[in-house]
Each structure stands twice: as structure tokens, then as C-alpha cells.
Amino acid sequence: MQAVTAQISSKYQVVLPKAVRQALGVQPQDELLFVIEGDAVIVRARPASLTTALRGLHADLWPDPETWLETERASWE
């Protein structure tokens, strides 16, 4: 793991340090994706498909959605 710092300008702009640009593989005009989790922010290069990139996110909360759905529907009866 490597820690890199950058300064925020008066317009709240940040220049990505070279090590960050290389790690993300970004070029000028590319977009970034910011994932906010509490007081932490994960910065990633924006994927071509957000659906594909986010598939499986929090899968630990729904390990078996089919069983949960059946149980939920059964409770309605």
C-alpha cells in the first residue's frame, strides 16, 4: 500500500499525483467514480458499465436472495 497526498485548491480542485494516475490508469477527460463509505472514499476509474462494476456489491448482506424471497413471501400468507 502506498499513501500519496494532494492539496485542494480554493475551487476544491485536486491534481491527481502521477502515482495515482498510473495506479488508476486514467487519461485526460476520463471520469472517476467516488464510492463513499462513512468517512472513507474509494476513488476508481469510472467503468464503462456501472451495473457490471457494482454487481455483487454487499453480496454478504444477501448471501441467498432466493431463500430470503421465499421466506418473505411465505410471511405474507
C-alpha atoms as an extended CHARMM CRD file, in Angstrom:
* protein
*
        77  EXT
         1         1  MET       CA              0.0000000000        0.0000000000        0.0000000000  PROA      1               0.0000000000
         2         2  GLN       CA              1.1810000000        3.4910000000       -0.8080000000  PROA      2               0.0000000000
         3         3  ALA       CA             -0.0840000000        6.7630000000        0.6860000000  PROA      3               0.0000000000
         4         4  VAL       CA              0.0020000000        9.8570000000       -1.5290000000  PROA      4               0.0000000000
         5         5  THR       CA             -1.1550000000       13.3650000000       -0.6780000000  PROA      5               0.0000000000
         6         6  ALA       CA             -2.5790000000       16.1780000000       -2.8040000000  PROA      6               0.0000000000
         7         7  GLN       CA             -3.6840000000       19.7080000000       -1.9920000000  PROA      7               0.0000000000
         8         8  ILE       CA             -7.2120000000       21.0400000000       -2.5450000000  PROA      8               0.0000000000
         9         9  SER       CA             -7.3360000000       24.3730000000       -4.3880000000  PROA      9               0.0000000000
        10        10  SER       CA             -9.6160000000       27.2900000000       -3.4850000000  PROA      10              0.0000000000
        11        11  LYS       CA            -12.0110000000       25.9460000000       -6.1560000000  PROA      11              0.0000000000
        12        12  TYR       CA            -11.9830000000       22.4920000000       -4.4850000000  PROA      12              0.0000000000
        13        13  GLN       CA             -9.9730000000       21.0270000000       -7.3560000000  PROA      13              0.0000000000
        14        14  VAL       CA             -7.3210000000       18.3680000000       -6.8840000000  PROA      14              0.0000000000
        15        15  VAL       CA             -4.4820000000       17.4520000000       -9.2290000000  PROA      15              0.0000000000
        16        16  LEU       CA             -4.0450000000       13.6880000000       -9.2060000000  PROA      16              0.0000000000
        17        17  PRO       CA             -0.4510000000       12.8050000000       -8.3840000000  PROA      17              0.0000000000
        18        18  LYS       CA              1.3640000000       10.7620000000      -11.0240000000  PROA      18              0.0000000000
        19        19  ALA       CA              1.3750000000        7.6370000000       -8.8530000000  PROA      19              0.0000000000
        20        20  VAL       CA             -2.4410000000        7.8510000000       -8.5420000000  PROA      20              0.0000000000
        21        21  ARG       CA             -2.9490000000        8.4340000000      -12.2810000000  PROA      21              0.0000000000
        22        22  GLN       CA             -0.7820000000        5.4430000000      -13.0650000000  PROA      22              0.0000000000
        23        23  ALA       CA             -2.4680000000        3.2080000000      -10.4840000000  PROA      23              0.0000000000
        24        24  LEU       CA             -5.9250000000        4.0880000000      -11.8590000000  PROA      24              0.0000000000
        25        25  GLY       CA             -4.7880000000        4.0240000000      -15.4810000000  PROA      25              0.0000000000
        26        26  VAL       CA             -6.5880000000        7.2740000000      -16.2390000000  PROA      26              0.0000000000
        27        27  GLN       CA             -6.0180000000        9.7900000000      -19.0090000000  PROA      27              0.0000000000
        28        28  PRO       CA             -7.2510000000       13.3790000000      -19.5020000000  PROA      28              0.0000000000
        29        29  GLN       CA            -11.0520000000       13.5260000000      -19.9410000000  PROA      29              0.0000000000
        30        30  ASP       CA            -11.5630000000       10.1330000000      -18.2200000000  PROA      30              0.0000000000
        31        31  GLU       CA            -14.1580000000       10.0780000000      -15.4630000000  PROA      31              0.0000000000
        32        32  LEU       CA            -13.6660000000        8.9200000000      -11.8940000000  PROA      32              0.0000000000
        33        33  LEU       CA            -16.0910000000        7.0720000000       -9.6440000000  PROA      33              0.0000000000
        34        34  PHE       CA            -16.2110000000        8.0500000000       -5.9610000000  PROA      34              0.0000000000
        35        35  VAL       CA            -17.6390000000        5.4170000000       -3.6140000000  PROA      35              0.0000000000
        36        36  ILE       CA            -18.4500000000        6.9400000000       -0.2210000000  PROA      36              0.0000000000
        37        37  GLU       CA            -18.4910000000        4.6230000000        2.7950000000  PROA      37              0.0000000000
        38        38  GLY       CA            -18.8780000000        6.5520000000        6.0300000000  PROA      38              0.0000000000
        39        39  ASP       CA            -15.8380000000        8.7860000000        6.3600000000  PROA      39              0.0000000000
        40        40  ALA       CA            -13.8410000000        6.8950000000        3.7100000000  PROA      40              0.0000000000
        41        41  VAL       CA            -13.9140000000        7.4910000000       -0.0370000000  PROA      41              0.0000000000
        42        42  ILE       CA            -12.7450000000        4.9910000000       -2.6310000000  PROA      42              0.0000000000
        43        43  VAL       CA            -11.6560000000        6.5140000000       -5.9460000000  PROA      43              0.0000000000
        44        44  ARG       CA            -11.7870000000        4.3300000000       -9.0470000000  PROA      44              0.0000000000
        45        45  ALA       CA            -11.6070000000        4.9120000000      -12.7510000000  PROA      45              0.0000000000
        46        46  ARG       CA            -15.2330000000        5.0490000000      -13.9250000000  PROA      46              0.0000000000
        47        47  PRO       CA            -16.0010000000        1.7210000000      -15.5720000000  PROA      47              0.0000000000
        48        48  ALA       CA            -17.7640000000        1.5180000000      -18.9290000000  PROA      48              0.0000000000
        49        49  SER       CA            -20.7190000000       -0.1570000000      -17.1980000000  PROA      49              0.0000000000
        50        50  LEU       CA            -21.6510000000        0.8260000000      -13.6540000000  PROA      50              0.0000000000
        51        51  THR       CA            -24.0200000000       -2.1290000000      -13.4580000000  PROA      51              0.0000000000
        52        52  THR       CA            -21.1940000000       -4.5640000000      -14.1330000000  PROA      52              0.0000000000
        53        53  ALA       CA            -18.8240000000       -2.7700000000      -11.7650000000  PROA      53              0.0000000000
        54        54  LEU       CA            -21.3010000000       -2.7260000000       -8.8810000000  PROA      54              0.0000000000
        55        55  ARG       CA            -22.6490000000       -6.2580000000       -9.3750000000  PROA      55              0.0000000000
        56        56  GLY       CA            -22.1030000000       -8.2550000000       -6.2060000000  PROA      56              0.0000000000
        57        57  LEU       CA            -21.6060000000       -5.1830000000       -4.0380000000  PROA      57              0.0000000000
        58        58  HSD       CA            -22.6790000000       -6.0630000000       -0.4950000000  PROA      58              0.0000000000
        59        59  ALA       CA            -23.2870000000       -9.6720000000       -1.5070000000  PROA      59              0.0000000000
        60        60  ASP       CA            -22.5860000000      -10.5780000000        2.1150000000  PROA      60              0.0000000000
        61        61  LEU       CA            -25.8970000000       -8.9200000000        3.0680000000  PROA      61              0.0000000000
        62        62  TRP       CA            -27.8480000000      -11.1130000000        0.6440000000  PROA      62              0.0000000000
        63        63  PRO       CA            -25.9960000000      -14.4400000000        0.5350000000  PROA      63              0.0000000000
        64        64  ASP       CA            -29.0690000000      -16.3270000000       -0.7250000000  PROA      64              0.0000000000
        65        65  PRO       CA            -31.6860000000      -13.9300000000       -2.1250000000  PROA      65              0.0000000000
        66        66  GLU       CA            -33.9620000000      -16.7090000000       -3.4190000000  PROA      66              0.0000000000
        67        67  THR       CA            -34.4050000000      -18.2480000000        0.0480000000  PROA      67              0.0000000000
        68        68  TRP       CA            -34.9640000000      -14.8110000000        1.5590000000  PROA      68              0.0000000000
        69        69  LEU       CA            -37.6070000000      -14.0220000000       -1.0670000000  PROA      69              0.0000000000
        70        70  GLU       CA            -39.4260000000      -17.3130000000       -0.4560000000  PROA      70              0.0000000000
        71        71  THR       CA            -39.4020000000      -16.7280000000        3.3180000000  PROA      71              0.0000000000
        72        72  GLU       CA            -40.6280000000      -13.1660000000        2.8730000000  PROA      72              0.0000000000
        73        73  ARG       CA            -43.4540000000      -14.2210000000        0.5620000000  PROA      73              0.0000000000
        74        74  ALA       CA            -44.4550000000      -17.0260000000        2.9430000000  PROA      74              0.0000000000
        75        75  SER       CA            -44.7990000000      -14.4940000000        5.7630000000  PROA      75              0.0000000000
        76        76  TRP       CA            -47.4450000000      -12.6330000000        3.7570000000  PROA      76              0.0000000000
        77        77  GLU       CA            -49.8280000000      -15.5670000000        3.8630000000  PROA      77              0.0000000000
